[in-house]
Amino acid sequence: MTTKELVNDVLELSKARLCLLALLMASIGFALGSPKVFDWKTFLWMWTGTAFIGAASGMFNQYLEKEIDRKMNRTKNRPLASGRFPTRKAVLLGYLFGIIGEVFLLL
């Protein structure tokens, strides 16, 4: 597996496009709830933590739905359903991303 294929699989596992929509909504909520002076540092910490949590959620979702995804034409080529990406590594990566996201959000 090349580096490009690995990056593409991780992006697909994390459901990056869906995660971007969640980040947009979190950003709007942050901006609307901010006082007059926008705190960019806190915003970037929130954005990074939310991105990692969203990616972890996508990975766990694909892990839980792997068998169903194998049966559907639309989803049978996903990294876990197709066997292209090892299940154990996806789960470990999901935990790692989740922990990183939690740390960013807690700090």
C-alpha positions in Angstrom: 0.0 0.0 0.0 1.4 3.3 -1.0 1.3 6.4 1.2 -1.3 8.0 -1.1 -3.5 4.9 -0.8 -3.1 4.9 3.0 -4.0 8.6 3.3 -7.1 8.1 1.0 -8.2 5.1 3.0 -7.9 7.0 6.3 -9.8 9.9 4.8 -12.5 7.6 3.6 -12.6 5.7 7.0 -13.0 9.0 8.8 -15.8 10.1 6.5 -13.9 13.4 6.0 -16.6 15.1 3.9 -19.3 14.5 6.6 -16.8 15.6 9.2 -16.3 18.8 7.4 -20.0 19.6 7.6 -20.0 18.9 11.4 -16.9 21.2 11.7 -18.8 24.0 9.8 -21.7 23.7 12.2 -19.4 23.7 15.2 -17.6 26.8 13.8 -20.9 28.6 13.3 -22.0 27.8 16.9 -18.6 28.9 18.3 -18.8 32.2 16.4 -22.3 32.9 17.5 -21.6 32.1 21.1 -18.4 34.1 21.2 -18.1 37.4 23.0 -17.2 40.5 20.9 -13.5 39.5 20.7 -13.1 36.2 18.8 -10.7 33.9 20.5 -8.8 32.2 17.6 -6.7 30.1 19.9 -9.7 28.5 21.6 -11.4 28.2 18.2 -8.5 26.3 16.7 -8.3 23.9 19.7 -12.1 23.3 19.4 -11.8 22.8 15.6 -8.9 20.3 16.0 -10.6 18.4 18.8 -13.9 18.2 16.9 -12.1 17.0 13.8 -10.4 14.2 15.6 -13.6 13.1 17.4 -15.5 13.2 14.1 -12.9 11.1 12.4 -13.0 8.6 15.2 -16.8 8.4 14.9 -16.6 7.7 11.2 -14.1 4.9 11.8 -16.2 3.3 14.5 -19.3 3.6 12.3 -17.6 1.8 9.4 -16.3 -0.9 11.8 -19.8 -1.5 13.2 -21.4 -1.5 9.7 -18.7 -3.5 7.9 -20.8 -6.6 7.3 -23.8 -4.6 6.0 -21.5 -2.5 3.8 -20.2 -5.6 2.1 -23.7 -6.4 0.9 -24.5 -3.1 -0.6 -23.2 -2.0 -4.0 -22.8 1.6 -2.9 -20.7 0.7 0.1 -18.9 -2.6 -0.7 -15.7 -0.8 -1.8 -15.2 1.0 1.5 -11.8 0.2 3.1 -13.1 -2.2 5.8 -15.9 -3.8 3.8 -13.5 -4.5 0.9 -10.8 -5.8 3.2 -8.4 -3.2 1.9 -7.7 -1.8 5.4 -7.2 -4.1 8.4 -10.1 -3.9 10.8 -7.9 -4.0 13.9 -5.8 -1.1 12.7 -9.0 0.9 11.9 -10.3 0.4 15.5 -7.0 1.3 17.1 -6.8 4.4 14.9 -10.3 5.3 15.9 -9.4 5.0 19.6 -6.2 7.1 19.0 -8.1 9.8 17.1 -10.8 9.8 19.8 -8.3 10.2 22.6 -6.4 13.0 20.8 -9.7 14.8 20.1 -10.8 14.5 23.8 -7.4 15.9 24.9 -7.8 18.9 22.6 -11.3 19.6 23.8 -10.4 19.2 27.4 -7.5 21.6 27.1 
